[in-house]
Amino acid sequence: MTRHDNYLQIGERLMACLEACDVDATRSLYRPDARIWHNFDQRCQPLEENLKSLQWMHRKLRNLRYDIKRREAIPGGFYQEHVVRGTLANGDEFAMPACAIIKIEDGLIVSLDEYLDSAHTQALMA
């Protein structure tokens, strides 16, 4: 198995953990000091805060899933285009396109840069 194959397998495992809201399994994929950055607020979010955000998203959306449009290995990790999907409490379908660039060292995620239009998150605030 090549290093690039390993990066893509980590991506598959990450999405499975996120969809299942398996906080412990998600945490195990990251280095404890991983840097998680979002374009909409230009700040780094600590891993534990990001895991709380995952739990919040699962409370807001039934059947939360990641519709993967593209995932490709790049030097040091992978990038992914996806649509976060789910059903809101009022029954409306939710869809938020996003892109993530994930860097990996020694088999663990060390950084995740996520790009999305925060206007899509307004539906989650209701």
LUMNU-328052 format. One record per residue (C-alpha): residue number from 0; chain; x, z, y. Coordinates in nm, 2 decimals. Layout:
N
+------+-------+--------+--------+--------+
! paba ! lomar !     c1 !     c3 !     c2 !
+------+-------+--------+--------+--------+
!  NUM !     A !      X !      Z !      Y !
...
+------+-------+--------+--------+--------+
//
This chain:
126
+------+-------+--------+--------+--------+
! paba ! lomar !     c1 !     c3 !     c2 !
+------+-------+--------+--------+--------+
!    0 !     A !   0.00 !   0.00 !   0.00 !
!    1 !     A !   0.14 !  -0.09 !   0.34 !
!    2 !     A !   0.14 !   0.14 !   0.64 !
!    3 !     A !  -0.12 !  -0.08 !   0.80 !
!    4 !     A !  -0.35 !  -0.04 !   0.50 !
!    5 !     A !  -0.30 !   0.34 !   0.53 !
!    6 !     A !  -0.41 !   0.32 !   0.90 !
!    7 !     A !  -0.72 !   0.14 !   0.81 !
!    8 !     A !  -0.80 !   0.38 !   0.53 !
!    9 !     A !  -0.77 !   0.67 !   0.78 !
!   10 !     A !  -1.02 !   0.48 !   1.00 !
!   11 !     A !  -1.27 !   0.45 !   0.71 !
!   12 !     A !  -1.23 !   0.82 !   0.63 !
!   13 !     A !  -1.27 !   0.92 !   0.99 !
!   14 !     A !  -1.60 !   0.73 !   1.03 !
!   15 !     A !  -1.73 !   0.88 !   0.70 !
!   16 !     A !  -1.65 !   1.23 !   0.83 !
!   17 !     A !  -1.81 !   1.16 !   1.17 !
!   18 !     A !  -2.12 !   1.02 !   1.02 !
!   19 !     A !  -2.16 !   1.32 !   0.79 !
!   20 !     A !  -2.08 !   1.56 !   1.07 !
!   21 !     A !  -1.82 !   1.72 !   0.85 !
!   22 !     A !  -1.62 !   1.91 !   1.11 !
!   23 !     A !  -1.36 !   2.05 !   0.87 !
!   24 !     A !  -1.29 !   1.71 !   0.71 !
!   25 !     A !  -1.27 !   1.55 !   1.05 !
!   26 !     A !  -1.03 !   1.82 !   1.18 !
!   27 !     A !  -0.81 !   1.76 !   0.87 !
!   28 !     A !  -0.75 !   1.40 !   0.98 !
!   29 !     A !  -0.60 !   1.51 !   1.32 !
!   30 !     A !  -0.28 !   1.68 !   1.42 !
!   31 !     A !  -0.39 !   2.01 !   1.58 !
!   32 !     A !  -0.25 !   1.90 !   1.92 !
!   33 !     A !  -0.41 !   1.55 !   1.91 !
!   34 !     A !  -0.50 !   1.40 !   2.24 !
!   35 !     A !  -0.86 !   1.27 !   2.28 !
!   36 !     A !  -0.92 !   1.07 !   2.60 !
!   37 !     A !  -1.23 !   0.91 !   2.73 !
!   38 !     A !  -1.24 !   0.64 !   3.00 !
!   39 !     A !  -1.55 !   0.78 !   3.17 !
!   40 !     A !  -1.40 !   1.11 !   3.28 !
!   41 !     A !  -1.03 !   1.02 !   3.26 !
!   42 !     A !  -0.94 !   1.34 !   3.09 !
!   43 !     A !  -0.80 !   1.46 !   2.76 !
!   44 !     A !  -1.03 !   1.66 !   2.55 !
!   45 !     A !  -0.90 !   1.92 !   2.30 !
!   46 !     A !  -0.98 !   1.85 !   1.94 !
!   47 !     A !  -1.21 !   2.16 !   1.90 !
!   48 !     A !  -1.41 !   2.05 !   2.21 !
!   49 !     A !  -1.44 !   1.70 !   2.07 !
!   50 !     A !  -1.57 !   1.85 !   1.74 !
!   51 !     A !  -1.84 !   2.04 !   1.93 !
!   52 !     A !  -1.94 !   1.71 !   2.09 !
!   53 !     A !  -1.98 !   1.56 !   1.75 !
!   54 !     A !  -2.21 !   1.84 !   1.65 !
!   55 !     A !  -2.41 !   1.79 !   1.97 !
!   56 !     A !  -2.44 !   1.42 !   1.90 !
!   57 !     A !  -2.58 !   1.49 !   1.56 !
!   58 !     A !  -2.84 !   1.73 !   1.71 !
!   59 !     A !  -2.95 !   1.46 !   1.96 !
!   60 !     A !  -2.95 !   1.17 !   1.71 !
!   61 !     A !  -3.11 !   1.14 !   1.36 !
!   62 !     A !  -2.92 !   0.91 !   1.12 !
!   63 !     A !  -2.61 !   0.89 !   1.35 !
!   64 !     A !  -2.39 !   0.61 !   1.22 !
!   65 !     A !  -2.11 !   0.39 !   1.34 !
!   66 !     A !  -2.18 !   0.01 !   1.31 !
!   67 !     A !  -1.82 !  -0.12 !   1.28 !
!   68 !     A !  -1.78 !  -0.46 !   1.45 !
!   69 !     A !  -1.40 !  -0.48 !   1.41 !
!   70 !     A !  -1.12 !  -0.26 !   1.29 !
!   71 !     A !  -0.76 !  -0.39 !   1.29 !
!   72 !     A !  -0.43 !  -0.23 !   1.23 !
!   73 !     A !  -0.19 !  -0.22 !   1.52 !
!   74 !     A !   0.17 !  -0.08 !   1.54 !
!   75 !     A !   0.13 !   0.29 !   1.50 !
!   76 !     A !  -0.24 !   0.30 !   1.43 !
!   77 !     A !  -0.56 !   0.09 !   1.46 !
!   78 !     A !  -0.82 !  -0.01 !   1.71 !
!   79 !     A !  -1.19 !  -0.03 !   1.64 !
!   80 !     A !  -1.49 !  -0.18 !   1.81 !
!   81 !     A !  -1.82 !  -0.02 !   1.71 !
!   82 !     A !  -2.17 !   0.07 !   1.81 !
!   83 !     A !  -2.28 !   0.43 !   1.78 !
!   84 !     A !  -2.64 !   0.41 !   1.65 !
!   85 !     A !  -2.91 !   0.66 !   1.57 !
!   86 !     A !  -3.27 !   0.76 !   1.64 !
!   87 !     A !  -3.36 !   0.98 !   1.94 !
!   88 !     A !  -3.60 !   1.27 !   1.92 !
!   89 !     A !  -3.88 !   1.05 !   2.07 !
!   90 !     A !  -3.83 !   0.79 !   1.80 !
!   91 !     A !  -3.65 !   0.54 !   2.02 !
!   92 !     A !  -3.34 !   0.37 !   1.87 !
!   93 !     A !  -3.01 !   0.45 !   2.04 !
!   94 !     A !  -2.71 !   0.21 !   2.06 !
!   95 !     A !  -2.39 !   0.26 !   2.25 !
!   96 !     A !  -2.11 !   0.01 !   2.22 !
!   97 !     A !  -1.76 !   0.16 !   2.22 !
!   98 !     A !  -1.40 !   0.08 !   2.15 !
!   99 !     A !  -1.13 !   0.32 !   2.03 !
!  100 !     A !  -0.75 !   0.30 !   2.00 !
!  101 !     A !  -0.62 !   0.55 !   1.75 !
!  102 !     A !  -0.25 !   0.63 !   1.70 !
!  103 !     A !  -0.13 !   0.79 !   1.38 !
!  104 !     A !   0.19 !   0.97 !   1.29 !
!  105 !     A !   0.28 !   1.11 !   0.95 !
!  106 !     A !  -0.07 !   1.03 !   0.83 !
!  107 !     A !  -0.25 !   1.23 !   1.10 !
!  108 !     A !  -0.43 !   1.11 !   1.41 !
!  109 !     A !  -0.23 !   1.21 !   1.72 !
!  110 !     A !  -0.43 !   1.03 !   1.98 !
!  111 !     A !  -0.77 !   0.87 !   2.02 !
!  112 !     A !  -0.86 !   0.68 !   2.34 !
!  113 !     A !  -1.23 !   0.59 !   2.36 !
!  114 !     A !  -1.38 !   0.34 !   2.59 !
!  115 !     A !  -1.76 !   0.33 !   2.65 !
!  116 !     A !  -2.02 !   0.29 !   2.93 !
!  117 !     A !  -2.13 !   0.64 !   3.00 !
!  118 !     A !  -2.47 !   0.50 !   3.13 !
!  119 !     A !  -2.56 !   0.48 !   2.76 !
!  120 !     A !  -2.53 !   0.86 !   2.72 !
!  121 !     A !  -2.81 !   0.92 !   2.96 !
!  122 !     A !  -3.06 !   0.87 !   2.68 !
!  123 !     A !  -2.90 !   1.17 !   2.50 !
!  124 !     A !  -2.96 !   1.40 !   2.79 !
!  125 !     A !  -3.34 !   1.39 !   2.76 !
+------+-------+--------+--------+--------+
//
